C-alpha cells in the first residue's frame, strides 16, 4: 500500500517595501494632515495598516485589498497641540504575517497671532503716536506692513516685536492697520484707532455713559429695522 502525504507550503514573495508621504509637512493646530501609504504586493492578499500619529493617537485600516503589485491607501489626522516635529509611523501587515513600515515627520504650530498698540490715541495736530507691533506663533520669518492710513508711506519689517513712531499732520480719524504674514503664508490683521485734532470727549459719569451707549445701541437697532422694512 502506497501512502501519500500532502504538505502545503506558503511561499513568501519578498518583503513589504512600505513608503509614506505626508501633506502638508508643516501646518497649524486644527489643520488636517494627510498620510499616503504605498507598497508593492506580488500577490493579491488582505492587509492591515496601522497609523501611529505620534501624538498618542492611532488609527487602523483592516482587511484592505488592493490589486497586485502596486498598493496604496491614505488616512488623515487632525493635530490639536503644537509640536516640532511629530513622527508618524505606518506599519503594513499582510495575511501571511509579512510586515513593512516607514516614518515621516510633520511640524504643527499654533496659529499666527499679533497685536497693535498705540499711545496716545487722541491729541492735537501734530500728533506723534508710538505704535507697538507684537507677533507670536505661526512660522518664522514674519513679514508685516503697518499702514498709518493718512496717505504717508507704510512701515514694513520682519521683527516679532518693534516700536514705531509716526506723526499725524492732519486732522481726522485714522485706523492704523497692521497686516502680518508668516513663512507659510498665513496672515492676520490688527488695528488701532487714532483721533487727531478732534473735540475732546465729554466728561460724563459712568451712568451717563451707560445711557448714552444704550441710546446708540437702540438707535442702531432702529436704523437696522428701518432698512429691513
GICOR-V368974 format. One record per residue. RES is the residue in three letters. SS is DSSP state (H for helix, E for strand, - for the rest). NEAR is the number of other C-alpha atoms within 10 Angstrom. Layout:
[[RES:SS:NEAR] [RES:SS:NEAR]]
This chain:
[[UNK:-:3] [UNK:-:4] [UNK:-:4] [UNK:-:5] [UNK:-:5] [UNK:-:5] [UNK:-:5] [UNK:-:5] [UNK:-:6] [UNK:-:7] [UNK:-:7] [UNK:-:11] [UNK:-:10] [UNK:-:10] [UNK:-:13] [UNK:-:19] [UNK:-:14] [UNK:-:20] [UNK:E:18] [UNK:E:20] [UNK:E:17] [UNK:E:19] [UNK:E:13] [UNK:-:15] [UNK:-:16] [UNK:E:17] [UNK:E:21] [UNK:E:25] [UNK:-:17] [UNK:-:16] [UNK:-:16] [UNK:E:15] [UNK:E:20] [UNK:E:16] [UNK:E:21] [UNK:E:15] [UNK:E:22] [UNK:E:18] [UNK:E:19] [UNK:E:17] [UNK:E:21] [UNK:-:15] [UNK:-:12] [UNK:-:13] [UNK:-:15] [UNK:-:14] [UNK:E:22] [UNK:E:16] [UNK:E:22] [UNK:E:17] [UNK:E:23] [UNK:E:16] [UNK:-:24] [UNK:-:15] [UNK:-:13] [UNK:-:6] [UNK:-:10] [UNK:E:14] [UNK:E:14] [UNK:E:14] [UNK:E:14] [UNK:E:14] [UNK:E:14] [UNK:E:14] [UNK:-:15] [UNK:-:16] [UNK:-:13] [UNK:-:13] [UNK:E:11] [UNK:E:11] [UNK:E:18] [UNK:E:16] [UNK:E:15] [UNK:E:15] [UNK:E:15] [UNK:E:15] [UNK:E:16] [UNK:E:13] [UNK:-:22] [UNK:-:15] [UNK:-:12] [UNK:-:18] [UNK:E:15] [UNK:E:11] [UNK:E:15] [UNK:E:17] [UNK:E:14] [UNK:E:20] [UNK:E:17] [UNK:E:23] [UNK:E:20] [UNK:E:24] [UNK:E:18] [UNK:E:20] [UNK:-:11] [UNK:-:12] [UNK:-:9] [UNK:-:14] [UNK:E:17] [UNK:E:16] [UNK:E:19] [UNK:E:16] [UNK:E:17] [UNK:E:17] [UNK:E:17] [UNK:E:19] [UNK:E:17] [UNK:E:25] [UNK:E:21] [UNK:-:17] [UNK:-:19] [UNK:-:18] [UNK:E:15] [UNK:E:18] [UNK:E:18] [UNK:E:19] [UNK:E:18] [UNK:E:19] [UNK:E:13] [UNK:-:13] [UNK:-:18] [UNK:E:20] [UNK:E:18] [UNK:-:16] [UNK:-:16] [UNK:-:13] [UNK:E:20] [UNK:E:18] [UNK:E:19] [UNK:E:16] [UNK:E:21] [UNK:E:15] [UNK:E:22] [UNK:E:18] [UNK:E:21] [UNK:E:16] [UNK:-:15] [UNK:-:24] [UNK:-:20] [UNK:-:14] [UNK:-:12] [UNK:-:21] [UNK:E:17] [UNK:E:21] [UNK:E:16] [UNK:E:22] [UNK:E:18] [UNK:-:23] [UNK:-:15] [UNK:-:17] [UNK:-:7] [UNK:-:11] [UNK:-:10] [UNK:-:15] [UNK:E:14] [UNK:E:14] [UNK:E:14] [UNK:-:16] [UNK:-:15] [UNK:-:17] [UNK:E:13] [UNK:E:12] [UNK:E:13] [UNK:E:12] [UNK:E:12] [UNK:E:14] [UNK:E:14] [UNK:E:22] [UNK:-:14] [UNK:-:13] [UNK:-:16] [UNK:E:13] [UNK:E:16] [UNK:E:17] [UNK:E:15] [UNK:E:20] [UNK:E:18] [UNK:E:23] [UNK:E:18] [UNK:E:27] [UNK:E:21] [UNK:-:21] [UNK:-:12] [UNK:-:14] [UNK:-:11] [UNK:-:14] [UNK:E:18] [UNK:E:16] [UNK:E:16] [UNK:E:18] [UNK:E:18] [UNK:E:17] [UNK:E:14] [UNK:E:22] [UNK:E:20] [UNK:E:20] [UNK:-:17] [UNK:-:14] [UNK:-:10] [UNK:-:10] [UNK:-:7] [UNK:-:7] [UNK:-:8] [UNK:-:10] [UNK:-:8] [UNK:H:9] [UNK:H:9] [UNK:H:11] [UNK:H:13] [UNK:H:12] [UNK:H:11] [UNK:H:13] [UNK:H:12] [UNK:H:12] [UNK:H:12] [UNK:H:12] [UNK:H:12] [UNK:H:12] [UNK:H:12] [UNK:H:12] [UNK:H:12] [UNK:H:12] [UNK:H:11] [UNK:H:11] [UNK:H:10] [UNK:H:9] [UNK:H:8] [UNK:H:7] [UNK:-:5]]
